[in-house]
Amino acid sequence: MNNIAKGLLQIAGLTVFSMSVNALTPYLHIPIPGSIIGMILLFLLLESGIVRLSWVEAGASWLLAELLLFFIPSAIGVMKYTRLLEADGLQVLAVVVVGTFAVMACSGVLTGAIYRIKERRGL
């Protein structure tokens, strides 16, 4: 199977998995979004070996490579709220900047921890 078809099939599988978890989340009665539950569940399935990395790697890599494109609709959608941005724009900007730095810091710390663990294990 060529790489494009394999990647598209994997993306379709990830999409179906995501939609299924999102549909089941209301029945769990926990205040966590379905996308978060889905990522945790997919991680556990990958770690346990039930789902092999090769089954999702090409599709997930393409999605990550094109991640910036997924922010365009929400960035354009912000244009509808010019009054809100005029009134509270600095506060919204502060939240975005603080949130961005928090995510970057947490990602850096987590990446460093994972790197040190892999280094100790000799992986």
N, C-alpha and C positions, 0 to 999 in steps of 0.2 A: 504494500500500500504506500503510495507516495506521501511525502511529508505534509502537503497541503490538505489532502483528504484526511490524514491521520489527525492533524491539528484541528480541523473542523469537527471531526467526530468527537474529539476530546472536549472541545468547547461546548458542543451540544450536550455531552454528558454532564459537564460541570453546570451548565445552565439548568438542565432537568433536575440535577441534584439540589441546586440552590432553590429552584422554584418549589420542589417537594418539601424541603426543610421550612421554607417560608410559609407554605400552606399548613404544615403541621404545628408550627410554633404557637398559634393561638390556643391550641388544645393543651399545651404544657403549662399554661398559666404562670409563666415566669416573665419578669420585665426585662428580657434580653431580646434584642432584635434577631430575627431568623438568620440574617447573614452572619452574625457572630456565632450563633449556635452551629450553623453550617460549617464555618471555618474550623471550629473546635472539633466537630464531628469528623470532618475530612482529615484533619491532623491526626486524630486518634485512629482512624481507619488506615492512614498511611503508616503510622508508627507500629501498628499491630500487624501490618503486612496483609490485611484483608484487601486493601487497594494498593497496587504496585505503583511506584513513582512513574514508571514508563507508561502507565495508562493515562496519566494526566499531564506529564511534563511538557510536551510540545504545545498543547493548548494553553496551559497556564503560563508558559514562557511568552507566548505571543500576547496574551492578555496583559501581562505585566509590561511588555515592551510598548504596548499601545495605550497604557494607562492614562496618559495625558489627554487623549481624545475623549475619554469618558467624562472629563470635567468640563468640556465645552458647553454641553446643554445647561448645566447648572450655572456656569458663569454667565451665559446669555440670559438665563432666567432671572438673575439678580437685577437685570435692567428694568424689570417690572416694578421694582421696589425703590424707585428713586426718592420718593418722599421719606421712606424709612431711612435711607442712607443719608439724606440731607439732615434729618433730625438726629439720628443716632450713629452716623457713619464712623466717628472716631471710636465709639465704644465697640462697634462691630469689628473695626480694624484691629483694635487692641485684643479682642478675643481671638481673632484669626492669627495674629502674630504670636501671642502667648501659646495658643494651641499648636501652632506649627513648631515652635521651639520645643514644646513639651514632647511632641511626637518624635522630633529629631533626636532629642536627648535620650528618650526611652529606647529608641531604635539603636542608637549608638551603644548604650550600656548593654542592651540585650545582645547585640552583635558581638561585642567584646567578650561577654560571658560565654556565648556559644563558641567563639573562636578559642578561648582558653580551655574550655572543656574538650573540644576536638583535639587541641594540641596535646593535652594530657593523655588522651586515649590513643594518640598516634594515628588519627584518621586523616 
